[in-house]
Amino acid sequence: MSTEIIKHKIGQPIEIKPKVLKSQTELKAVPDAELRDLILQTYRSESRHGHEVISEKGDAGRKNLWVTDLRRCPREVYYKFYEPSKAREYTEKGLVIFADGKLHHKDLQWRLEHVRLADHPGGYLKDPELGVTGYYDDLVFVGNEDDFKVYDILEIKTKLSGAATSIDQADYDQDQYYQYMAQFSDWLNGHRIRIRGGRLAYKDKSHMSDEVYFCYRLERDDARIAEIRNYFRWLKEEIVDKKQIPSRPYEYESTECTYCLFRDFCWQGIVIPSKPAFIADESTEPPEQELVDSMASHYLKMREAKVEAETEMKKAEAVLMKYFKATGQGSLAVADKQIMRSLTKHTELDGEFLFAELSKQTKNLRQLLNLWKALTAPKASLVQQAIKDGKIDAGLFEQAKHISWIELLRVKKNKGE
Ligand code: SF4
C-alpha cells in the first residue's frame, strides 16, 4: 500500500470501532497433574540415567576417563569409577534439560547440513597415552588443502541467558582436547581429513535477548592442551590407578555440590544445618480471622507505601546532598530541626593480608583459625582482647584496615525547642 493511500484512509471518518476478544476473569480449567506425570514418565523410561541402570553400572564402574571429566569435580570422578551405585537418581528436571539439549543439538546440526559432517564413527576420539575418550559434536568444513579436506571441530552448547556471551573455559578446553586427539583417529586419517581448529556454537535457550546464537572460532592452543593433559595425567595416576579419593574441593552449598549426584553420599557424616521445618505450634492461640484479614490488607498497603516513601526519600536526599556539596554547608535548618550532612566510617579488613601476616606468626592451625575468627568477627571486644593479650600487634591490625567514608543525612532537633 502506498503512503498516499494510507494518508487518505487515516483522514477518513472512522466507520467501525475495533473489537478485541477480552480475557475471561475465570477459566473453566484446572491444573492437570495426570498429563504432566504422563509426560514426565516418558523421560524416566527413555532415560539412560534411571536408577536401575546406575545400579547395574555400579557393579562395573567406569573403565576410562572421559574428556567431559575436565568439568567434573575430581572426587566425583573417583565415585564414577569406584562408587557409581551411590549416585542419586537424576531429577525429572535434569532429564528434561538433557532431552532439550539433544533437540537443540539436532536442530543445529540439521541447519548446518551443507557445511557439516557428523553422525559418523570419526566422532569418537581417544588419547592413546592416557586412555581418555570423547565424542565431538560435529565437523565444520573449512576448505581443501593438498588432497585433504580441512575441518574445524564443533562443540554445540545450550546456555542460559548471559552465559552465552563469553566462552566457558571448560567448553574451550573440551574442544582443544578434541583438536589434539584428532591426530590419532584412524577414521579421520583414513578419510584424509585434517583438523585446523575449533568452533563453539552457543544457543541462548532462554530467548531473553535479541541475540540467540553466540559463535566463536578457536585457534589451536598447544600450551593449554599441555595443561589439560597434565590434569588428566594426575586424574589417571592419582585417582584412577592409585584409587585415592581427593578431599572435597567445593563447599556443600556450591553449585558443583548442589547438582552433583553424589552429594548425599559425599557429605555423609558431616552435619550440615538444614532449614527448620515449618510446623504449626499448637500452644499458640491464632488471632481472630477478621483481624488477620484486615492486617493482611493493611500490611500490603504499608509495603507499597514503604517502597514509594523510599523512592521519594532517595530523590530528596540526592537534592540535599547536592546542596551541601555545592555550598560547603554542613546543615540546613528546617522548622525546629536541623538536617545535617554526616560522614560514617566504614572499615573493611584486607583478609588476605591479615591471614598471610598471622600465618607468619603462628604455625598452629587451630590457634591461627581462632585468632582469625576473633579478628574478623564483628565484635570489637574480641579484637581489643586479642591486641591486649599480645596475640596481634595493633599496628599490624591497622595496616589490614581499608577505611572509606560514606555520606549520610542525619536529622537533629534544635536544642531548647
Ligand atoms: S558433592 Fe561436591 S565435593 Fe562431593 S563429589 Fe560432588 S562436587 Fe565433589
Boltz pocket constraint, residues with backbone or C-beta under 6 A from the ligand:
constraints:
  - pocket:
      binder: B
      contacts: [[A, 73], [A, 74], [A, 75], [A, 76], [A, 247], [A, 248], [A, 249], [A, 250], [A, 251], [A, 256], [A, 257], [A, 258], [A, 260], [A, 261], [A, 262], [A, 263], [A, 264], [A, 266], [A, 267]]
      max_distance: 6.0
